[in-house]
Amino acid sequence: AATLAARALRRRLFVVGTPGLERCLERELQALRIPGRFEVQPGGVAVDGTNESLWRIALQSRVAESVRLRVGDPFHAPDERALASRLKTLPWEDSLDLDSEHPSAIPIVKATSSRSRLYHTRLLEDAAQAAMDVTRRRRRPSAEPTTPEASVAAASAVADAYAD
């Protein structure tokens, strides 16, 4: 029953594609019968989907470059303090394996910034890493570490976080 519940959990996915081919990517996802409402955005297509949808897109799409899992909702982050406090409230543990204290299990964080006051990508990476460290301290270690990846994007005064 837990497996069925996990498979049915709807998550916000962002399917990354080559700029200019977003409509082609949308048509391919429809042809693959990926359920959900598609929203074409610059650089890809957003869709609400299940874990099964995520894996089907990753394994069957020839146009998609990658699939990102949105962590929480985009939020207003006009400054470093607002960014740090909001990143700490995101449900990182729902998307990334943060159980282990092993060095190889520390997430790799990548950041981008566009038209934002938060223009230092290192600051974005460090803030996301600190937020995940707070979550990791609350969790019990697991036996097999993995190396999760995450990304943070700041555009204007809006920040968005993804599990890659």
Phi, psi and omega in degrees: 000322180295324179295317178296321179295319179294321180292326184276348181298121181274134181229157178273116181253148171236116181266115183277133177223172178294131179305134182098342180251020183298318179293322176297318178297317179300314179297322178295318179297322176294319179294328177282358180061041174284120183287154175123171178265126182267141177232107180287128179228161178303123178090002179166198182226130176264142179207145171273123183212173179266176175299324178298318178299316180303311182290323178296318178297312183298324185269332188251338183284136176260347181264328181292137176271324177196169177235127179249144179255117182289134177259107182072199180249155174303149183219157179285125180221081182285342181212174184299320182295316178295319178300309182298316182292322180288322178299325180292339181270353182288147181279066182303321185293341177285341186242334183235148176277101182249022186287326191267147173267359180299139182303328180285350180267359178287125183299144172270123183248132176239143183228150172227154179219135181218122179051044183232150172293335177273074188267349178274110182294330178297322177297317179297315180297315181296321179295318178293319179298317179296321179296319179290327177297322177298316179295318182297324181294335181276352187253159179272139180296148176255169184283317185249111180283149172234167178249092180287159176234145179219159176221150178233132179237132176242124176227125188055239180248023181245130178248150181219142181237142181225149168262123182266000000 
